[in-house]
Amino acid sequence: MDHDKEFERAIALSLQESTTTANNPIVISDDEDEDTHFQADLKRAIAASKAEGFRDTNTRPQSFTPSAFLSERAQLEKERLERQKRLRQDAGFEDENTAPPAKRQHISSSSRVSTNRRADTSVSASSSSSTSAESGSASIPAIEQVFWEGELRPVANRHTDPRQDGKPTFRLTEVLGKKSEISFAILSSYSLSVSWIYEFFDPSVPVIIVAQPDESGQATIKNVLPNWIRTTPFLRYGRGCMHMKFMLLFYKTGRLRVVISTANLIDYDYRDIENAIWLQDVPLRPQPLPNDPKAVDNFATVMQRVLHALNVRPALATHLKTDHPNLPLQSIDHLRSHWDWSKVKVKLVPSIAGKHEGWPKVILTGHTRLMKAIRDMGLRTGKGKAAKDLVIECQGSSIGTYSTQWMNEFHWSARGESAEDWLDEPKTRRAKLPYPAVKIVFPSLKTVQTSVLGEPGGGTMFCRGVQWNGAKFPRQLFHDSNSTAGGVLMHTKMIIGTFKQKATTNSLDSHDKGKGRQSDADSDTETETEEDDVVEVVNDAPIGWAYLGSHNFTPSAWGTLSGSGFNPILNVVNYELGIVFPLQDESELESVSCFKRPPRKYKVGEDKPWMQEESTVFQR
């Protein structure tokens, strides 16, 4: 079957899936009690966001009808074929039948980028700066670069090219590399356009794609295209999200590329809204390692647990038993033993949906896994008078239902401190604690309205009036989200934690001293100054840490603790995945941050968050 016929079949299957999806609501709630509301929000958001993506972005549309999307889907898919050449050029896609794209490619100038294309089977020690492909034959095209030391970049966006901050970017084709070199791929995405992502792979390449289950929540595997198997994990009661976004790309040379992303596998996420990607290339070992039962906390072992939880094992077995017996990955458990992960320094932080009981299981997932990772990096704050203060800035695209109890629970883990210290405290006492030093970074209504796509571009940002107007909702913690790239909205999920000179008693530190005094973050007045954001630097130690991944700052994503200090229980609603790593200095912090810092605090009486339900664009 030739390439065009394969693609036509992909479109037909995608259209068929779209019809099914429209009739089966997908749960994306950040709180178990709000699933019904968010189902309706998602339908309107997908319609508005995708339809807007096809409009001329040089002028802002004056009217918008989200409900027209589904009826026009067939025509849009037909037009997609006619647009294919243009879209491929915008993405920097390699096409033997066309001239190279005139659009400037973004090439990293990072010294961590290997410039030795022959080093696919061994770790290269060379380090030299790359320049634009236009500068001469000596430079390496972005699609051919190899990243043995790891690299974090924002995703290229057509509305902020060039970026105001000058940061290098990744295009999807640069992440994937030459498709002729890929031998196998495992992909994961919440929102998914099969016909779109299919174009980036050779039709003969076997692919496993992890996706959101249907409303039953049952684990399934299904052949969706020739050589493509779709697998879904189990979700209790059909509630929650398979929200992980990652890729494992296996190349014919033996090299493996691991990709942790905030972007879904849909064109909109790589074109009209800002996302970010971390990736690292991992060489094949000359000889496999023996099994080590004690290796439970390294990057590869954690990824193996993720793949098992996502129902990848039966999909892999199906490929091996049918048309692809010689896959580079013969077993999920070969991931650690057959590839050399020694240069991967970031910590992998998954959330696995379900109920997890007992410390050995609890520290493997959710915010308690974040706690363990921070502790392992030597970044715990300590307790008592000697403790360092930690401020966390949480950028995301969806707002949860917050309480002082959960916020302090998360902040305690973010400090690298164990919940053993407070789980046995009475719940009534914990519920009265002040909010900790947390900044919730979410776009204000004004920011959305003045962004490049205006309100129609806000279809992937979720905050509800019932949350914002709640009597005890922490409105005083909200800060505006503004991209360092320019006037584009951000789908990036990022947490930045920085140590500060100790000024006040942390709320959970004060639980053994009666009521802690009100924290700086617990005031509705404008009290922040530039001095408030000065981080502590001691003996060249890291000034903090950063998280990047799929987790929004919500209880559904990070989990909620209960039980006792002896036998804790963590309940997690979603499947999520991200990385955490130290920040050595202010320069690294600013290069990593996707949002302008310090984030501007909402002004009382003037600012409120973007809420789709209040926009005429998203009203039925």
Buried (B, 14 or more C-beta within 10 A) or exposed (E): EEEEEBBBBBBEBBBEBBEEBBEEBBBBBBBBEBBEBBBBBBBBBBBBBBBBBBEEBEEBBEEBEBEEBBEBBEEBBEEBEEEBEEBBBBBBBBEEEEEEBEBEBBBBEBEEBBBBEEBBEBBBEEEEEBEBBEEEEEBBBBBBBBBBBBBBBBBBBBBBBEBEBEBBBBBBBBBBBBBEBBBBBBBBBBBBBBBBBBBBBBBEBBBBBBBBBBBEBEBBBEEBBEBBBBBBBBBEEBBBBBBBBBBBBBBEBBBBBBBBBBBBBBBBBBBBBBBBBBBBBBBBBEEEBEEEEEEEBBBBBBBBBBBBBBBBBBBBBBBBEEEBEEBBBEBBBBBBBBBBBEEBBBBBBBBBBBEBBEBEBBBBBBBBBBBBBBBEBEBBBEBEEEBBBBBBBBBBBBBBBBBBBBBBBBBBBBBBBBBEBBBEBEEEEBEEBBBBBBBBBBBBBEBBBEBBBBBBBBBBBBBBEEBBEBEEBBBBBBBBBBBBBBBBBBBBBBBBBBBBEBEBBBBBBBBEEEEBEEBBBBBEEEEBEEEEBEBBEEEEEBBBBBBBBBBBBBBBBBBBBEBEBEEBBBBBBBBBBBBBBBBBBBEBBEBBBBBBBBBBBBEEEEBBBBBBBBBEBBEE
